[in-house]
Amino acid sequence: MSIITIPLLTMHRISQLDGAHKRQMHRPHLQRHLLKAFVVILVFNLLTDINVTCAIANAADPADLGERMASRYTEQLNIIVQLIDEPLAGSGMSPKEFVSQGQSAFDKALKVFRDETLPHAHALFAKLCVKVGNYEKSLDLFDEAIRRASIPLNDNNHSLTDDDDDDDEKIPQVSQEAAEAEALVTQLVLERNRAHFSHLQMQLDKWDNANNALHRGGIPPETSPMDPLSVVEHQLAIFPNPHPQSLFDKASFMVLLLDSPTEDDTVNRTSKAWESYEIFTKAQTWAFGAYAHGKKRNLAGGKPCSGIEHGFGMAVGGRAWSNYALESYPYQHTEINYDETQSFMGVVTLQNVIISGKDAVISGYGDNCQVFVPHRYVNLADNIPMVTSWESSVHELTMGDNPLWLTHIPSNDLNAFGGMIGKDAIGNDELIIPDPRPKTPSRGFDSAVLLTGYASDNYYHFVSEVLPSFVVMKDQVHNAISKSSNHSKREPKDIVIVPNMQHEYVTGFFKLLLPNAWSDGTLSKNIVQWGTPKGNFNATSKFLTPHPVAYVRRLYAATWDQPKEAPPPLSGAAHCLTPRPLLYAMQQAVWNAVSDLRPKGKRDGAKLRVVFCSRSSSATRSLKQENELFVLINEAVSALDGEVIRFEKERIKTESTSSSSPLDFITDSVELFRSAAVVVGVHGELFSWVPSAAFSHSHPLIPIRMIITPVGAALANIAFCTHGSTVIELGFESLPQASHYRHLSSALGLKHVDVWLERDSRSLGATQVKLRQGGAQEVVDAIVTGLRQKSGGNTEL
């Protein structure tokens, strides 16, 4: 319980008054002055969850009306403050009951003091409404509190001087109190802006939750990304500077909208694609500034950035990483068209760094403010510690710390980066992020090999980025594993950081490529799993969280510069395209590992095979004409004495799939795609084939290969197809950021055929997509053409 005293200056003024002037305290303007001074001093405590008892120092008359009114007024405020302090969980009260009790105390407080200039009852009740999520009500209360607090203390109608008195008897002006009142208004406006932002965020969450509940994350036809985009635009207008998370969200929705139908032929979709790319860049820029300010708060062991000589800025892509690295090792390749002067691909060694967030963003420790990102699509607001510096009008890094800034809580994770909720200097709830570096040198990680990163729990990114990283760092990986000792109780000093192995394809590929990471079925302690756990999984590792963090003394990371321009026929900003030499090296490594495991192959033969990847059970981008298209493909392939295998999406569960283990599943997948005639797949989770009888036939295979697919993560398996295979992708005509598989085809010598889907403002997020008129026949024609080309022009095909 805090005892707050009304300023002695105020009481001194009262004591200087003669009897007649004392009696004037009952007059509204003196009553207002007394309480206004009381308000200014109490406000920061009252707004920051401190219980308050009013004790008026040196009061001339204990029975004075002003004192009694202030005491009763504060009594009701204490009730609201106690409700603010009371945790919702375990209180035994519902949010509605919290508001009801707060409303009662609020009404009584206003009856005690019917003064239109007192703001703190409205401000406190607004804060209580924010606590229980009643943002709409809180906004009205904040507006009234701001209006009241903005009324000047020294206006002409409420003069605090007596013109009839001699000059030496005039009461001094209250300039200090006026300044404090101005600070109060600033605080209230900020609180109101935060509530407004949260109110809009609740609308976004409701939109997202409704889609998840009814459509498993897909966007149904009755809505579109335009709905949340308009909300995000309002969020961006709230604070003096843009919130980096809102910038990221805006750019993401803009990408989804690129393939929207429009009657305006003058719409330049390429420029829109580049505009979204620039907004992604802007999101990183503002996030970096907030991160640098967070260094001043010692977030995660940070210190104020000491200058460029110690590392200061954003390093984007391979060349920039290599410029700041302790050591760099270019990957040796024979690619003719790769400009080594402008681009870099290889391994870098970084010293004394922090890895944080599900995307494993690398940043400098202490006063080293360098941040390393592979590209502009990484959401820094959700991956590195920072403060809310965008909330004030001045954001430059040269300015000092602002006590009104809070530690940013990413995705409302109250334990992000190993933190916990505590109190800041003025009593606000704040996320306290500790130093991840162990206090004793004997503890912690001496070295780490980073085999996870941006969206590594997505199959495409795992295949095209994690696997190439493993190939170029296999020596460092094997060196770390060789130091493994599962019998030791001590933490390992040298580790390999990999994506969460709850994703069975992660386990399958690492068992294929790194079998020595297991001993008697037990995973090496030197393998550290990273990222968000799935479902209700009880993580045994502190790094299996939505926002993990680790300090590493020496880090090995693969990096490369990516093409910025999408491959033809589209133009615009590309998204996550790995250089050809790394894809080719990964392909060869996987092929060799499968050949070592199955020297004779599991499905050799001469039967023409088409694999049709179904999305009938998928939450997003299921093909409306799937059954009709499957019938047409089946008829065409049967006429060529081939077969069609339907590939169904499902989670890999050892007991319910045709494969006996994740390793078998991955090995079967690689063999299937390497020998397939046709495959159809879509962006989404990993695909497995059903029924298990699909491979029980005795028909042999011939080495004629073709892949057909609506755009999708399963299509990443074309990375295991052989040169000359044909890929028929059912995709989006105006979405250059969805050029992943066109790039894979080009890099690995595959023939790529685009068959466009109908334009849809939901594009990648749509629950259902549809081929354009004549699209199904285009698919069949492309199959026949591809098979004839592969067979050397055999017209019977």
Stockholm file with secondary structure:
# STOCKHOLM 1.0

chainA/1-797         MSIITIPLLTMHRISQLDGAHKRQMHRPHLQRHLLKAFVVILVFNLLTDINVTCAIANAADPADLGERMASRYTEQLNIIVQLIDEPLAGSGMSPKEFVSQGQSAFDKALKVFRDETLPHAHALFAKLCVKVGNYEKSLDLFDEAIRRASIPLNDNNHSLTDDDDDDDEKIPQVSQEAAEAEALVTQLVLERNRAHFSHLQMQLDKWDNANNALHRGGIPPETSPMDPLSVVEHQLAIFPNPHPQSLFDKASFMVLLLDSPTEDDTVNRTSKAWESYEIFTKAQTWAFGAYAHGKKRNLAGGKPCSGIEHGFGMAVGGRAWSNYALESYPYQHTEINYDETQSFMGVVTLQNVIISGKDAVISGYGDNCQVFVPHRYVNLADNIPMVTSWESSVHELTMGDNPLWLTHIPSNDLNAFGGMIGKDAIGNDELIIPDPRPKTPSRGFDSAVLLTGYASDNYYHFVSEVLPSFVVMKDQVHNAISKSSNHSKREPKDIVIVPNMQHEYVTGFFKLLLPNAWSDGTLSKNIVQWGTPKGNFNATSKFLTPHPVAYVRRLYAATWDQPKEAPPPLSGAAHCLTPRPLLYAMQQAVWNAVSDLRPKGKRDGAKLRVVFCSRSSSATRSLKQENELFVLINEAVSALDGEVIRFEKERIKTESTSSSSPLDFITDSVELFRSAAVVVGVHGELFSWVPSAAFSHSHPLIPIRMIITPVGAALANIAFCTHGSTVIELGFESLPQASHYRHLSSALGLKHVDVWLERDSRSLGATQVKLRQGGAQEVVDAIVTGLRQKSGGNTEL
#=GR chainA/1-797 SS CEEEECCHHHHHHHHTSCHHHHHGGGSHHHHHHHHHHHHHHHHHHHTTTCCEEEECTTCSCTTCHHHHHHHHHHHHHHHHHHHHHSCSTTSSCCHHHHHHHHHHHHHHHHHHCCCTTCCHHHHHHHHHHHHTTCHHHHHHHHHHHHHHHTSCTTCGGGCCSCTTSCGGGCCCCCHHHHHHHHHHHHHHHHHHHHHHHHHHHHHHHHHHHHHHHHHTTCBCTTCCTHHHHHHHHHHHTTSSSCCHHHHHHHHHHHHHGGGCCCSCTTCCHHHHHHHHHHHHHHHHHHHHHHHHHHHHTTGGGCCCCCCGGGCEEEEESHHHHHHHCSEEEECCCCCSSCCTTTCCEEEEEEEEEEEETTTTEEEESTTCEEEEESSTTCCGGGTSCCBCGGGSSCCCTTSCCCTTCCBCCGGGCTTGGGCEEEECTTSCEEEECCCCSCSSTTSSBSEEEECCCTTTTSHHHIIIIIHHHHHHTHHHHHHHHTTCCTTCCSCCSEEEEEECTTSHHHHHHHHHHCGGGEETTEECTTEEEESCCCTTCCCSSTTCSSSCEEEEEEEEEEEECCCSBCCTTCCSBCCCCCCHHHHHHHHHHHHHHHHHHCTTCSSCSCCEEEEEECCTTCSSCEETTHHHHHHHHHHHHHHTTEEEEEEEECCCCGGGSSSSSHHHHHHHHHHHHHHCSEECCCSSSCEEECCGGGGCCCCCCCSCCEEEEESCGGGGGGGGSCTTCEEEEEECTTCGGGCHHHHHHHHHTCEEEEEEBCCCTTGGGBSEECBCTTHHHHHHHHHHHHHHHHTTSCTTC
#=GC SS_cons         CEEEECCHHHHHHHHTSCHHHHHGGGSHHHHHHHHHHHHHHHHHHHTTTCCEEEECTTCSCTTCHHHHHHHHHHHHHHHHHHHHHSCSTTSSCCHHHHHHHHHHHHHHHHHHCCCTTCCHHHHHHHHHHHHTTCHHHHHHHHHHHHHHHTSCTTCGGGCCSCTTSCGGGCCCCCHHHHHHHHHHHHHHHHHHHHHHHHHHHHHHHHHHHHHHHHHTTCBCTTCCTHHHHHHHHHHHTTSSSCCHHHHHHHHHHHHHGGGCCCSCTTCCHHHHHHHHHHHHHHHHHHHHHHHHHHHHTTGGGCCCCCCGGGCEEEEESHHHHHHHCSEEEECCCCCSSCCTTTCCEEEEEEEEEEEETTTTEEEESTTCEEEEESSTTCCGGGTSCCBCGGGSSCCCTTSCCCTTCCBCCGGGCTTGGGCEEEECTTSCEEEECCCCSCSSTTSSBSEEEECCCTTTTSHHHIIIIIHHHHHHTHHHHHHHHTTCCTTCCSCCSEEEEEECTTSHHHHHHHHHHCGGGEETTEECTTEEEESCCCTTCCCSSTTCSSSCEEEEEEEEEEEECCCSBCCTTCCSBCCCCCCHHHHHHHHHHHHHHHHHHCTTCSSCSCCEEEEEECCTTCSSCEETTHHHHHHHHHHHHHHTTEEEEEEEECCCCGGGSSSSSHHHHHHHHHHHHHHCSEECCCSSSCEEECCGGGGCCCCCCCSCCEEEEESCGGGGGGGGSCTTCEEEEEECTTCGGGCHHHHHHHHHTCEEEEEEBCCCTTGGGBSEECBCTTHHHHHHHHHHHHHHHHTTSCTTC
//
